[in-house]
Amino acid sequence: MEYLYERIAYLRGLAEGMKIDENSDNGKLMVNILEVLSDFADAINELSDAQNELDEYVEALDEDLSNVEDELYDDEDDFEDDEDEDDYDYVEVECPHCHEYVYLDESLLENGEEVVCPNCHEAIEYELDYDCDCGCGHDHEH
């Protein structure tokens, strides 16, 4: 931004070299134009400084976000490996007492274990009813 100040100084030197009378109408105009140009140069300099600060802040945020993403994706990869090992099937069931929908592990239902609603704590009686030839590997009852 230094070049703006140099150019304004050059214009002031030209105005002085032209021996412009600051009290004449043309002289007042010239002096005010040079002052406005100086104000513009100051404002541009301040905007440039603020932009540089914002750039540094955004770079720091981007770096922090990259670190967080690395942590999350590393954990997600571990979770996906565990998920493959534990293949669960869930059945959505409406509780006959509180009418809330709950998800139950299908293996509990197949074993005939008593299932308690997590909302109202009442026993849910449920029979598995498979009417498909889906090839999913379950022992379907017809």
C-alpha positions in Angstrom: 0.0 0.0 0.0 3.0 2.2 0.3 2.8 3.0 -3.4 -0.5 4.8 -2.9 1.1 7.1 -0.4 4.0 7.7 -2.8 1.7 8.6 -5.6 -0.3 11.0 -3.5 2.9 12.6 -2.3 3.9 13.0 -6.0 0.6 14.7 -6.8 1.1 17.1 -3.9 4.5 17.9 -5.2 3.0 18.6 -8.6 0.4 20.8 -7.1 3.0 22.8 -5.1 5.2 23.0 -8.3 2.3 24.5 -10.2 2.1 27.1 -7.5 -1.6 26.6 -7.1 -3.2 29.1 -4.8 -5.0 27.2 -2.0 -7.4 30.2 -1.6 -8.6 30.1 -5.1 -11.6 27.9 -6.1 -9.4 25.6 -8.2 -6.8 25.4 -5.4 -9.3 24.5 -2.8 -10.6 21.8 -5.1 -7.2 20.4 -5.7 -6.2 20.4 -2.0 -9.5 18.7 -1.0 -9.0 16.1 -3.7 -5.6 15.3 -2.4 -6.9 15.0 1.2 -9.7 12.6 0.0 -7.1 10.5 -1.8 -5.1 10.3 1.4 -8.2 9.2 3.3 -8.9 6.5 0.6 -5.3 5.3 1.0 -5.7 5.1 4.8 -9.0 3.2 4.5 -7.5 0.8 1.9 -4.5 0.2 4.2 -6.8 -0.6 7.2 -8.9 -3.0 5.0 -5.8 -4.7 3.9 -4.6 -5.2 7.5 -8.1 -6.5 8.5 -8.1 -8.9 5.5 -4.7 -10.3 6.5 -5.9 -10.9 10.0 -9.0 -12.7 8.7 -6.9 -14.8 6.4 -4.7 -15.9 9.3 -7.8 -16.7 11.4 -9.5 -18.7 8.6 -6.2 -20.7 8.1 -6.1 -21.5 11.8 -9.8 -22.6 11.8 -9.2 -24.7 8.7 -6.2 -26.4 10.4 -8.2 -27.0 13.5 -11.1 -28.4 11.4 -8.7 -30.7 9.6 -7.5 -32.1 12.9 -11.1 -32.7 14.1 -11.9 -34.4 10.8 -8.9 -36.6 11.1 -9.9 -37.6 14.6 -13.5 -38.3 13.6 -12.7 -40.3 10.5 -10.1 -42.3 12.3 -12.8 -43.2 14.9 -15.4 -43.8 12.2 -13.1 -46.3 10.5 -12.7 -48.2 13.8 -16.4 -48.2 14.3 -17.1 -49.5 10.9 -14.8 -52.5 11.5 -16.6 -53.3 14.8 -20.0 -52.9 13.1 -19.1 -55.5 10.5 -18.2 -58.0 13.2 -21.5 -57.5 15.2 -24.2 -57.8 12.6 -27.4 -56.9 14.4 -31.0 -57.1 13.1 -33.6 -54.9 14.7 -37.4 -55.1 14.5 -39.6 -52.0 15.1 -42.4 -52.8 17.5 -45.2 -50.7 18.8 -45.6 -51.1 22.5 -49.2 -52.1 23.2 -49.2 -50.1 26.5 -47.7 -46.7 25.7 -47.9 -47.0 21.9 -44.3 -45.8 21.4 -42.2 -47.5 18.8 -39.1 -49.3 20.0 -36.4 -51.2 18.2 -35.7 -54.6 19.5 -32.9 -57.0 18.8 -34.3 -59.7 16.6 -32.3 -62.4 18.3 -34.0 -61.6 21.7 -37.4 -62.1 20.0 -36.3 -65.4 18.3 -35.1 -66.8 21.6 -38.5 -66.0 23.2 -36.9 -63.8 25.9 -39.2 -61.4 27.7 -38.8 -57.9 26.3 -39.6 -54.8 28.4 -40.5 -51.5 26.9 -37.8 -48.9 27.7 -40.5 -46.2 27.9 -43.2 -47.6 30.1 -41.3 -50.6 31.5 -44.2 -53.0 30.7 -43.6 -56.4 29.1 -44.0 -56.5 25.3 -45.3 -59.8 23.9 -44.4 -60.2 20.3 -44.3 -63.0 17.8 -42.0 -62.9 14.8 -44.0 -63.2 11.6 -41.9 -63.7 8.5 -43.8 -63.8 5.2 -41.0 -63.4 2.8 -38.7 -65.5 0.6 -36.0 -62.9 0.8 -33.0 -65.1 1.1 -31.8 -63.2 4.1 -30.6 -66.3 6.0 -33.2 -66.3 8.7 -35.2 -69.3 9.6 -38.6 -68.0 8.5 -41.7 -69.6 9.9 -44.6 -70.0 7.4 
